[in-house]
Protein backbone atom coordinates (compact mmCIF):
# COMPACT_ATOMS: atom_id res chain seq x y z
CA UNK A 1 0.00 0.00 0.00
CA UNK A 2 1.42 3.38 -0.97
CA UNK A 3 0.00 6.85 -0.35
CA UNK A 4 1.44 10.33 -0.02
CA UNK A 5 1.47 12.94 2.70
CA UNK A 6 2.90 16.47 3.00
CA UNK A 7 6.61 16.71 3.80
CA UNK A 8 7.61 17.41 7.40
CA UNK A 9 9.92 15.61 9.79
CA UNK A 10 9.14 11.95 9.35
CA UNK A 11 8.58 11.21 12.99
CA UNK A 12 6.05 14.07 13.16
CA UNK A 13 4.19 12.63 10.18
CA UNK A 14 4.05 9.21 11.74
CA UNK A 15 2.91 10.67 15.07
CA UNK A 16 0.10 12.30 13.12
CA UNK A 17 -0.90 8.81 12.00
CA UNK A 18 -0.95 7.83 15.69
CA UNK A 19 -3.20 10.78 16.56
CA UNK A 20 -5.57 9.94 13.75
CA UNK A 21 -5.76 6.33 14.84
CA UNK A 22 -6.38 7.48 18.41
CA UNK A 23 -9.28 9.65 17.30
CA UNK A 24 -7.69 13.03 17.95
CA UNK A 25 -7.21 15.97 15.59
CA UNK A 26 -4.94 18.94 16.12
CA UNK A 27 -5.47 21.93 13.86
CA UNK A 28 -3.70 25.25 14.14
CA UNK A 29 -4.02 28.47 12.24
CA UNK A 30 -1.69 31.44 11.98
CA UNK A 31 -2.98 34.75 10.75
CA UNK A 32 -0.69 36.77 8.60
CA UNK A 33 -0.85 40.48 9.18
CA UNK A 34 -1.01 42.69 6.16
CA UNK A 35 0.08 46.29 6.03
CA UNK A 36 -0.61 48.78 3.28
CA UNK A 37 2.20 49.74 0.95
CA UNK A 38 2.80 53.50 0.60
CA UNK A 39 5.08 55.40 -1.73
CA UNK A 40 8.07 57.01 -0.10
CA UNK A 41 7.96 60.78 -0.54
CA UNK A 42 10.57 62.14 -2.94
CA UNK A 43 12.42 65.37 -2.39
CA UNK A 44 11.55 68.02 -4.99
CA UNK A 45 14.69 68.90 -6.90
CA UNK A 46 13.11 70.75 -9.86
CA UNK A 47 10.06 72.65 -11.04
CA UNK A 48 8.89 70.69 -14.08
CA UNK A 49 5.50 68.94 -14.18
CA UNK A 50 4.28 65.92 -16.17
CA UNK A 51 0.57 65.05 -16.19
CA UNK A 52 -1.88 63.04 -18.23
CA UNK A 53 -4.73 60.56 -18.38
CA UNK A 54 -4.98 56.78 -18.68
CA UNK A 55 -7.82 55.42 -20.83
CA UNK A 56 -8.96 52.03 -22.10
CA UNK A 57 -7.75 51.18 -25.60
CA UNK A 58 -11.12 49.99 -26.89
CA UNK A 59 -14.27 51.41 -28.45
CA UNK A 60 -15.41 52.87 -25.13
CA UNK A 61 -12.23 54.86 -24.53
CA UNK A 62 -13.29 55.21 -20.92
CA UNK A 63 -10.91 56.56 -18.28
CA UNK A 64 -9.19 54.05 -16.00
CA UNK A 65 -9.00 54.68 -12.28
CA UNK A 66 -6.54 53.16 -9.81
CA UNK A 67 -3.86 52.61 -12.44
CA UNK A 68 -0.29 52.61 -11.13
CA UNK A 69 1.77 54.96 -13.30
CA UNK A 70 5.57 54.85 -13.01
CA UNK A 71 7.87 57.68 -14.11
CA UNK A 72 11.46 56.63 -14.76
CA UNK A 73 14.42 58.93 -15.40
CA UNK A 74 17.36 56.79 -16.45
CA UNK A 75 18.46 53.44 -15.06
CA UNK A 76 20.43 54.93 -12.16
CA UNK A 77 17.57 56.92 -10.59
CA UNK A 78 14.75 55.55 -8.50
CA UNK A 79 11.36 55.65 -10.23
CA UNK A 80 8.40 57.66 -8.96
CA UNK A 81 4.86 56.31 -8.88
CA UNK A 82 1.37 57.80 -8.90
CA UNK A 83 -2.14 56.32 -8.91
CA UNK A 84 -4.81 57.68 -11.25
CA UNK A 85 -7.88 59.29 -9.70
CA UNK A 86 -11.54 58.70 -10.57
CA UNK A 87 -11.07 60.66 -13.80
CA UNK A 88 -8.00 58.60 -14.78
CA UNK A 89 -5.61 61.50 -14.18
CA UNK A 90 -2.05 61.43 -12.85
CA UNK A 91 0.48 64.18 -12.00
CA UNK A 92 4.23 64.22 -11.31
CA UNK A 93 5.65 67.53 -10.09
CA UNK A 94 8.94 68.80 -8.72
CA UNK A 95 10.83 67.22 -11.62
CA UNK A 96 14.36 68.14 -12.66
CA UNK A 97 15.35 68.50 -16.33
CA UNK A 98 15.99 65.20 -18.05
CA UNK A 99 14.67 62.40 -20.23
CA UNK A 100 11.76 60.39 -18.84
CA UNK A 101 9.62 57.37 -19.69
CA UNK A 102 6.15 56.41 -18.44
CA UNK A 103 4.70 52.98 -17.73
CA UNK A 104 1.17 52.07 -16.59
CA UNK A 105 -0.07 48.83 -15.05
CA UNK A 106 -3.33 47.58 -13.65
CA UNK A 107 -4.67 44.10 -13.01
CA UNK A 108 -6.51 42.74 -16.05
CA UNK A 109 -4.73 45.04 -18.51
CA UNK A 110 -1.49 44.69 -20.47
CA UNK A 111 1.42 46.60 -18.95
CA UNK A 112 1.78 49.64 -21.22
CA UNK A 113 4.60 52.08 -21.96
CA UNK A 114 3.81 55.58 -23.22
CA UNK A 115 4.60 55.80 -26.93
CA UNK A 116 4.72 52.04 -27.42
CA UNK A 117 3.82 51.00 -30.95
CA UNK A 118 3.13 47.34 -30.11
CA UNK A 119 1.00 46.22 -27.18
CA UNK A 120 3.24 44.85 -24.46
CA UNK A 121 6.19 44.51 -26.85
CA UNK A 122 8.50 47.54 -26.46
CA UNK A 123 9.57 50.15 -23.93
CA UNK A 124 7.82 53.07 -25.60
CA UNK A 125 9.21 56.49 -26.44
CA UNK A 126 11.14 58.59 -23.88
CA UNK A 127 10.51 62.32 -23.78
CA UNK A 128 12.58 65.29 -22.59
CA UNK A 129 11.63 67.84 -19.93
CA UNK A 130 13.35 71.17 -19.37
CA UNK A 131 13.52 73.27 -16.20
CA UNK A 132 10.12 74.71 -15.28
CA UNK A 133 8.36 73.02 -18.22
CA UNK A 134 4.83 71.64 -17.91
CA UNK A 135 4.17 68.59 -20.06
CA UNK A 136 0.41 68.08 -19.99
CA UNK A 137 -2.16 66.20 -22.03
CA UNK A 138 -0.31 62.88 -22.14
CA UNK A 139 -2.68 60.00 -22.91
CA UNK A 140 -1.75 56.39 -22.16
CA UNK A 141 -4.02 53.84 -23.80
CA UNK A 142 -4.16 50.46 -22.04
CA UNK A 143 -5.40 47.31 -23.78
CA UNK A 144 -7.38 44.75 -21.86
CA UNK A 145 -5.27 41.67 -21.30
CA UNK A 146 -5.90 38.17 -22.52
CA UNK A 147 -6.31 35.22 -20.15
CA UNK A 148 -5.20 31.59 -19.98
CA UNK A 149 -7.02 29.53 -17.36
CA UNK A 150 -7.43 25.91 -16.40
CA UNK A 151 -7.13 23.26 -13.70
CA UNK A 152 -4.16 21.12 -12.74
CA UNK A 153 -4.77 17.65 -11.31
CA UNK A 154 -2.76 14.71 -10.11
CA UNK A 155 -2.60 11.43 -11.99
CA UNK A 156 -5.47 10.20 -9.82
CA UNK A 157 -7.65 13.17 -10.83
CA UNK A 158 -7.39 15.15 -7.62
CA UNK A 159 -6.81 18.94 -7.93
CA UNK A 160 -3.35 20.17 -6.88
CA UNK A 161 -3.21 23.39 -4.85
CA UNK A 162 -0.23 25.72 -4.51
CA UNK A 163 1.57 24.96 -7.79
CA UNK A 164 3.30 27.93 -9.44
CA UNK A 165 2.06 28.46 -13.01
CA UNK A 166 3.87 30.66 -15.52
CA UNK A 167 3.04 31.67 -19.08
CA UNK A 168 6.00 31.98 -21.45
CA UNK A 169 5.54 33.94 -24.64
CA UNK A 170 7.00 32.37 -27.77
CA UNK A 171 8.74 34.92 -29.99
CA UNK A 172 10.93 34.92 -33.06
CA UNK A 173 14.35 36.34 -32.14
CA UNK A 174 17.11 36.37 -34.76
CA UNK A 175 15.43 33.59 -36.70
CA UNK A 176 14.92 31.37 -33.64
CA UNK A 177 11.76 30.91 -31.64
CA UNK A 178 12.43 31.67 -27.99
CA UNK A 179 10.30 31.78 -24.88
CA UNK A 180 10.17 34.66 -22.45
CA UNK A 181 8.54 34.29 -19.04
CA UNK A 182 5.77 36.83 -18.51
CA UNK A 183 3.53 37.50 -15.55
CA UNK A 184 -0.03 38.36 -14.64
CA UNK A 185 1.27 39.86 -11.40
CA UNK A 186 3.76 42.42 -12.70
CA UNK A 187 2.69 44.95 -10.09
CA UNK A 188 4.00 42.70 -7.32
CA UNK A 189 6.98 41.62 -9.40
CA UNK A 190 6.02 37.98 -9.16
CA UNK A 191 6.34 35.40 -11.89
CA UNK A 192 3.00 33.90 -12.82
CA UNK A 193 0.31 32.75 -10.44
CA UNK A 194 -0.50 29.75 -8.24
CA UNK A 195 -3.28 27.19 -8.29
CA UNK A 196 -6.02 27.71 -5.73
CA UNK A 197 -7.53 25.18 -3.35
CA UNK A 198 -9.37 23.40 -6.18
CA UNK A 199 -6.39 23.36 -8.54
CA UNK A 200 -7.52 26.27 -10.72
CA UNK A 201 -5.09 28.80 -12.21
CA UNK A 202 -5.66 32.01 -14.13
CA UNK A 203 -2.85 33.92 -15.84
CA UNK A 204 -4.20 37.32 -16.90
CA UNK A 205 -3.05 40.63 -18.34
CA UNK A 206 -1.36 38.94 -21.33
CA UNK A 207 -0.68 40.67 -24.63
CA UNK A 208 -1.74 38.95 -27.88
CA UNK A 209 0.68 36.27 -29.03
CA UNK A 210 1.77 32.64 -28.72
CA UNK A 211 2.32 31.09 -25.28
CA UNK A 212 3.36 27.91 -23.54
CA UNK A 213 2.19 27.25 -19.97
CA UNK A 214 4.30 25.56 -17.31
CA UNK A 215 3.28 24.26 -13.89
CA UNK A 216 6.42 24.35 -11.81
CA UNK A 217 7.12 21.92 -9.01
CA UNK A 218 6.27 23.70 -5.78
CA UNK A 219 9.26 22.29 -3.88
CA UNK A 220 6.80 20.53 -1.58
CA UNK A 221 8.36 17.24 -0.54
CA UNK A 222 6.18 14.24 0.21
CA UNK A 223 7.06 10.75 1.31
CA UNK A 224 5.32 7.45 0.95
CA UNK A 225 3.53 5.87 3.88
CA UNK A 226 4.33 2.17 3.74
CA UNK A 227 2.86 -0.89 5.39
CA UNK A 228 5.70 -0.72 7.93
CA UNK A 229 4.70 2.85 8.82
CA UNK A 230 1.09 1.80 9.38
CA UNK A 231 2.14 -1.13 11.56
CA UNK A 232 4.43 1.21 13.54
CA UNK A 233 1.52 3.61 14.14
CA UNK A 234 -0.82 0.81 15.23
CA UNK A 235 1.81 -0.63 17.58
CA UNK A 236 2.46 2.83 19.04
CA UNK A 237 -1.25 3.25 19.76
CA UNK A 238 -1.30 -0.14 21.46
CA UNK A 239 1.74 0.59 23.64
CA UNK A 240 0.30 3.99 24.67
CA UNK A 241 -2.58 2.16 26.33
CA UNK A 242 -0.22 0.01 28.40
CA UNK A 243 0.74 1.49 31.80
CA UNK A 244 4.28 2.88 31.97
CA UNK A 245 4.96 0.60 34.93
CA UNK A 246 4.74 -2.37 32.59
CA UNK A 247 8.06 -1.33 31.08
CA UNK A 248 6.89 -1.65 27.46
CA UNK A 249 8.71 0.79 25.17
CA UNK A 250 7.61 2.20 21.84
CA UNK A 251 8.72 0.32 18.73
CA UNK A 252 11.58 1.92 16.76
CA UNK A 253 10.84 3.98 13.66
CA UNK A 254 10.83 1.95 10.44
CA UNK A 255 13.59 2.75 7.91
CA UNK A 256 13.15 5.99 5.92
CA UNK A 257 11.46 5.89 2.55
CA UNK A 258 12.36 7.87 -0.57
CA UNK A 259 10.79 11.32 -0.86
CA UNK A 260 8.95 12.63 -3.92
CA UNK A 261 7.83 15.94 -5.39
CA UNK A 262 5.55 17.22 -8.12
CA UNK A 263 7.29 17.41 -11.48
CA UNK A 264 7.41 20.61 -13.56
CA UNK A 265 5.24 20.03 -16.61
CA UNK A 266 4.06 21.98 -19.65
CA UNK A 267 0.54 22.05 -21.07
CA UNK A 268 -0.89 19.58 -22.15
CA UNK A 269 1.08 17.49 -19.59
CA UNK A 270 4.61 16.99 -20.95
CA UNK A 271 7.99 17.53 -19.31
CA UNK A 272 9.85 18.46 -22.51
CA UNK A 273 9.31 22.08 -23.58
CA UNK A 274 9.73 21.13 -27.24
CA UNK A 275 6.58 18.99 -26.92
CA UNK A 276 4.57 21.76 -25.25
CA UNK A 277 1.41 22.91 -27.01
CA UNK A 278 1.46 26.54 -28.17
CA UNK A 279 -1.62 28.52 -27.10
CA UNK A 280 -2.50 31.39 -29.47
CA UNK A 281 -4.12 34.45 -27.90
CA UNK A 282 -5.89 37.29 -29.67
CA UNK A 283 -6.61 40.72 -28.17
CA UNK A 284 -8.61 40.47 -24.91
CA UNK A 285 -9.21 36.77 -25.54
CA UNK A 286 -9.82 34.27 -22.74
CA UNK A 287 -8.73 30.66 -23.26
CA UNK A 288 -10.30 28.57 -20.51
CA UNK A 289 -10.12 24.82 -20.07
CA UNK A 290 -6.34 24.60 -20.46
CA UNK A 291 -6.30 21.65 -18.03
CA UNK A 292 -3.43 19.23 -17.59
CA UNK A 293 -1.98 16.68 -15.20
CA UNK A 294 1.18 16.69 -13.11
CA UNK A 295 2.84 13.68 -11.54
CA UNK A 296 4.79 12.78 -8.44
CA UNK A 297 8.40 11.90 -9.15
CA UNK A 298 11.02 10.51 -6.74
CA UNK A 299 13.67 12.88 -5.42
CA UNK A 300 17.23 11.91 -4.60
CA UNK A 301 20.40 13.20 -3.00
CA UNK A 302 23.40 14.29 -5.06
CA UNK A 303 26.61 14.32 -3.04
CA UNK A 304 30.32 14.13 -3.62
CA UNK A 305 33.67 15.81 -3.14
CA UNK A 306 35.47 18.83 -4.60
CA UNK A 307 39.22 18.37 -5.08
CA UNK A 308 41.78 21.02 -5.96
CA UNK A 309 44.44 20.66 -8.69
CA UNK A 310 46.73 19.23 -6.00
CA UNK A 311 44.26 16.42 -5.31
CA UNK A 312 43.42 17.75 -1.85
CA UNK A 313 39.86 18.54 -0.68
CA UNK A 314 38.77 22.08 -1.51
CA UNK A 315 36.58 23.84 1.06
CA UNK A 316 34.24 26.77 0.34
CA UNK A 317 33.62 25.95 -3.32
CA UNK A 318 30.16 26.92 -4.57
CA UNK A 319 28.58 23.91 -6.29
CA UNK A 320 25.61 24.44 -8.61
CA UNK A 321 23.23 21.85 -10.02
CA UNK A 322 21.39 23.24 -13.05
CA UNK A 323 18.72 21.38 -14.96
CA UNK A 324 19.28 21.04 -18.70
CA UNK A 325 15.84 21.55 -20.23
CA UNK A 326 15.52 19.85 -23.60
CA UNK A 327 14.58 22.07 -26.50
CA UNK A 328 14.04 21.68 -30.22
CA UNK A 329 15.94 23.62 -32.88
CA UNK A 330 13.10 26.15 -33.11
CA UNK A 331 12.24 26.47 -29.43
CA UNK A 332 14.93 27.48 -26.95
CA UNK A 333 14.17 27.51 -23.23
CA UNK A 334 15.04 30.72 -21.41
CA UNK A 335 14.88 30.69 -17.64
CA UNK A 336 12.56 27.72 -17.24
CA UNK A 337 15.11 25.42 -15.64
CA UNK A 338 15.98 25.14 -11.98
CA UNK A 339 19.17 25.66 -10.00
CA UNK A 340 20.24 24.23 -6.61
CA UNK A 341 23.38 25.25 -4.77
CA UNK A 342 25.65 23.93 -2.04
CA UNK A 343 29.02 24.85 -0.52
CA UNK A 344 31.81 22.31 -0.05
CA UNK A 345 32.77 21.60 3.56
CA UNK A 346 36.30 21.53 5.06
CA UNK A 347 36.69 17.94 3.87
CA UNK A 348 35.59 18.96 0.35
CA UNK A 349 32.22 17.24 0.64
CA UNK A 350 28.96 18.71 -0.67
CA UNK A 351 25.35 17.53 -0.79
CA UNK A 352 22.20 18.66 -2.60
CA UNK A 353 18.90 17.08 -1.55
CA UNK A 354 15.44 16.72 -3.10
CA UNK A 355 16.63 16.49 -6.72
CA UNK A 356 13.93 15.27 -9.15
CA UNK A 357 14.71 13.13 -12.22
CA UNK A 358 16.29 14.84 -15.20
CA UNK A 359 19.53 15.73 -16.92
CA UNK A 360 21.71 18.20 -15.02
CA UNK A 361 24.95 20.10 -15.23
CA UNK A 362 26.93 19.96 -11.97
CA UNK A 363 29.60 22.64 -11.77
CA UNK A 364 31.80 24.58 -9.40
CA UNK A 365 33.93 27.67 -9.81
CA UNK A 366 36.45 29.09 -7.34
CA UNK A 367 36.86 32.89 -7.54
CA UNK A 368 40.31 34.20 -8.32
CA UNK A 369 40.76 35.74 -4.89
CA UNK A 370 40.33 32.31 -3.32
CA UNK A 371 42.53 30.48 -5.79
CA UNK A 372 46.08 31.31 -4.81
CA UNK A 373 47.32 28.51 -7.04
CA UNK A 374 45.37 29.68 -10.09
CA UNK A 375 48.21 31.75 -11.60
CA UNK A 376 46.03 34.45 -13.09
CA UNK A 377 43.05 32.27 -13.94
CA UNK A 378 40.19 30.59 -12.12
CA UNK A 379 39.56 27.05 -10.94
CA UNK A 380 36.52 25.26 -12.26
CA UNK A 381 35.01 21.84 -12.77
CA UNK A 382 31.84 20.64 -14.48
CA UNK A 383 30.14 17.42 -15.49
CA UNK A 384 26.75 16.31 -16.75
CA UNK A 385 24.65 14.11 -14.53
CA UNK A 386 21.63 11.95 -15.30
CA UNK A 387 19.30 11.61 -12.30
CA UNK A 388 16.84 8.73 -12.55
CA UNK A 389 15.51 8.16 -9.03
CA UNK A 390 18.68 6.79 -7.42
CA UNK A 391 21.01 8.67 -5.06
CA UNK A 392 24.37 9.85 -6.45
CA UNK A 393 26.69 9.87 -3.45
CA UNK A 394 30.20 9.63 -4.93
CA UNK A 395 30.34 12.43 -7.49
CA UNK A 396 33.87 13.80 -7.93
CA UNK A 397 34.55 17.36 -9.08
CA UNK A 398 38.25 17.89 -9.80
CA UNK A 399 39.16 21.54 -10.19
CA UNK A 400 41.37 22.55 -13.10
CA UNK A 401 42.79 25.86 -14.27
CA UNK A 402 40.60 27.91 -16.54
CA UNK A 403 41.91 29.23 -19.84
CA UNK A 404 41.82 32.71 -21.30
CA UNK A 405 40.72 33.33 -24.87
CA UNK A 406 41.41 36.63 -26.60
CA UNK A 407 40.95 37.91 -30.10
CA UNK A 408 39.76 40.71 -32.29
N, C-alpha and C positions, 0 to 999 in steps of 0.2 A: 504494500500500500504506500503510495507516495502522494503527498500534498504539499502545499507551499504556505509559508507564513512570512510576515514582515520581518526584516533583519533587525536584530538587536542581540545583545549578548545571549549566547545559546542557553545558558542556564536559566536566564530570565524567561526565555520563550518556553522552556520546558516547565518551569514553575507555573507559567500561565496555564499550561495544559492541566497541571495539578489543581489549580484553582477552579478551572472549568469543570473538571471531574468532581470536585468537592461541592459544586453548586454555588460558588461565589463568583461575583463579577466586581472588578475594580475599574472605574472609569474616571479619568481626570481631564480637566479642561484648563487651558491657559489662555487668557485673553491677551491679545496683542494691542497695545495702545497705539493709536494713530495720532499724529500731530500734523497740522496743516503746514504746507511748504510755502514760504513767502520769499519774494525777491529781496536780495540785499540791496539797500539803497546805494546808488552810485554818486560819487562826488561830481558836481557840475564843473566841467573844465572848459566849456565853450558856450556859445550863444546860438548855435544853429538849431533848427527844429525840423523834424521829419514827421509827417502825419499822412494818414490815408484811411482806406476802408477795405474790408475783406468781404467779398460777395461769393455766392455760389456760381460756379461755372456751368449753368444749365439754362433752360428757357425761362425759369422764374427770375434769375438774377438777384434773388433776395439776399439781404445782408446776413452775415454770420456772426453771431454773438459768441463770446467765450472762446475765441480763437487765440492761441498763444502765438504771438508774433515775436520773432527774434531778430535783433539788429546786430550785425557783426561788422567790426572794423578791423580787417586783417586777422591773420592767424594768431598773432602774439597778444592780442587784447581780448579781455573777457567780454562775452556778448551781453547785451541788455535785452530784457524781455518786457513785453506788455501784453495785456489781455483786452480784447475788443469789448466795447460796451454793447448795450442793447441795439444800437444803430450800426454795429460793426466797425466802429471807429477805433483807431489807435494813434498815440502820439508819443514821440521821443523828443525830449528837449535837452538843453544843456550840452549839445554836441560840439565837439571840436572839429576843425576842418579835416577832411579826409575822404577816403573812398569806402563806401558801405554796401552791404548786401542785406536783403530782407528774406526771411523764411517764415512761413505760417504752417501751423499744424493743429489739427483737431481730430478727435476720434471719429472714425467713419469717413474721413476725407483723405485724399492723397496729400502727403507733405509737399508743399508748393513753395518754390522760390520765385521772387519777383523778377519778371523779365524772362522766365523760362519759356522756351519754345516748344518743349515736349513735356507732357504731364509726367512728373516724377522721374525725369530722365537726366536733367542737367541742373547746374547750380545757379542758373539765372544770369542776370546782367547787373553788375555792380554800378553804382552811381556815385558821383562826387558831390561833396558839400563844402562850401566855403564859409568863412567866419561870418556869423550873423545871418546866414541865408535861411530862408524858410522854404522847405520842399514840401508842398502840400498837393493833395489831389491824387496821391498814389492809390491805385486800385489793384488788389491781389485777388485773382479769381481762382477759387479752389474747386477741383472736381471731386465729386463723390467717389469714394473708393469702391473697388470690387471686393468680393468676399469668397473665400474657400472655406467650406464647413463640412464636418462629417463626424463620425464616431469611430473610436479605436477600441477593439476588443481583443481579448486573449484567444488562444487557440480553442478554448472550450466555449467561447461565445460570451464570456463575461466582460462588461465594460472595464477599461483600465483608467483609473483616475491619476492625475498628477504627472502625466507624461508631457515633456516639452515638445511642442510642434512648431516647426519653422517652415516658411515658404521661401523657396529659392528661385529667383527669376532667371530664366535661361535667355542669354543674350549672345549675339554674334560679335566677337571681339577679335579683330585681326584675322578674320577667316575661320576662327574656331568658336564653337558654341561653348560658353562658360556659364556657370551658375553663380549668382550673387545672393547671399542671404539678405532678406528684407524682413521688415517687422511691422506688425499691426500695433505695436506699443512703442513707437518712436519717441513719444513724449517722455516716457519713463526710461528710455534708453535700453529697453530689454529686447532680446531677440525672440520673436514669435510669441506664442501663447502656451497655455497648458490645458490639458483635458480636465473637465469638471468631474463631479462625483459620479456622473453616469457616462463618462468616457467621451463626451462631446467636446469638439474643438471648433474654434471660429477665428480664422485669420482675416482681418478686415483692413480697410484703408489701402488696398493694393491698386497700383496703376495697371492699365491694360497691358497684356503681354502673356508670355508663356512661363509656366511655373512647374516646379516639382515640389512635393510636400514630403517632409521627413518627420517622423516621430522619433525623437532621440531617447535613448535609454536614460531613465531618471537617476541612475546611480543607486536606486533602492536595491539593497541586497536581500535576497530571501534564501532560506535553506529548507531542504526537504525534511519532513517529519516521517521517520521510518517506523517500522514495526517495533524496533528496539526502543525508540523514544516513547512510543505509546505504552509498552510494557513497563518502562522506567517510571512513567507518570502513574500508572495504576499501582505499582509496587510502593511508590512514595505515599500515595493516598492510604494504602493499607497500613504502612508502618506508622503514619501519623496517628492512627487510631489506637495504636498500642502504647500503653503507658511507658514513660521514659524509664521507669524503674526496671522494666523488662530487659533493658540493655540491647534492644534491637536498633541498629543503625540504618540510616538510609542507604539504598543501593547506590553504587557509583554511577556517574554519568556515562552513557554509552559513548562510543567513539564519535568524533565529529564527522559531519557529512558535508560534501561539497556544496558551496553556495552557488547561487544563480542570480541572474539579473535579466531585465527586459532588453532585448536587442534593439538597436537603432534600425528602423526600416523605412523605406520609401513607399508612397502610394504607387501601386495597389497592394503592397505587402511583400516587397523584395528588399534584399539587403545590398544589392549592387546598384549604384546610382545610374549606371548605363542602361539598366532594365526598368528604370522608373518611368511611369507614364507622365507625359507632359500635359498639363491642364492649361487650356487656352482661355484667357479672360478678356472680355470686351469691356468698354466703359461702363462703370456702375453695375456690372453683372455679378450675380450671386450664383456660385456653383455649390449646391448642397449635395449631400449624399456621397461625399468622397470618403467612404468608409474603408477601413482596412484592418488587418490583423497583425498583432505583434506576438512574439514568442519569447518564452523563457529560455535562456541559454546558460550553460555552466560557466562559472568564472574560476580562474586559477591564479596561482602565484608565480610571478617571474622573479627569480633571484639569481645572484651570481656574485662575481668579484671583479673589481677594477684593478688592473696591474699597470704600473708605470713601465717606461722603456727599459728600466733596469730589472724588471721582473718582480719588483717588490710591490706590496699592496699600496694603493693610492687612496688616501682619505680625502674627503671633501669634494669629490668629483660629482657634478650634477649629471644624473642619468635620466634620459628622456625616452619614453616609449610612445611612439606616434603611429597611429593606425594608417595604413596605406589603403585608401579607398579606391577600389577599381573604377576605371572610367574608360569609355570608348574613345575613339579618335576624335569624335565630334562633340564630346561632352566631358569637360574637365571639371573635377570637383575643386571648389575653392572654399576652404574653411569648414567643411562638413565632417572632418575627421575628429579624432579625440587624442589628447595628450595626457600622459601621466608622468610624474616626476618623482625622483628619489635622490638622496645624497649618500654617497659611499661612506661607510663607517671607518674608524681607525684601522680595522683589519681589511679594508677594501671591499667589504661586503655591501650589497644593496638588495632591496626587496620592494617589489610593486605588487600590491594585492588587487583582487577583484577585477582581473583582466578577462574580458569576454573573448570568444573565438574570433579569429581574423588574422590577417597578415600585418605585421608591424615592423617598424624600423626602430631598433634599440641603439641609442647613441650616447656618447658622453664627450664633453669638450672641457679642457682645463684652461682657464684664462691665462694669458701670458704672465701676469703678475704672480700667479701661483706656480708657474712652471719654470723654475730656475734652471732646469736642464734643457729648456726648449731651444736655446741658442737662436733667439730672434723669431721663433715661430710659435705655434700652439701645439698642444697635445690633444689628440682626438682618437676616437675609436667608434666604429659603427658596424652593425650587422643586422640582417633581416631575420625575422623570427616568425614562424608559423605557429599560432596558438590554436589547439584543437580540443580543449577540454582537459588537458593533462598539465600538471605543474611542471614548470621549467626551473629547476633549482641549482643548476650548475653552469649557468651562462658565464662565459669568460669574455671580458672586454680588455684587450691589451692596447694601451695607449701607444701611439706612434707620433712622430713629428709631422706636423703639417707642412705643406709646400706652398711657396709663393709663385704666382703666375703674373707676369707683366707683359704688356704689349702696347701697341698703338692702334 
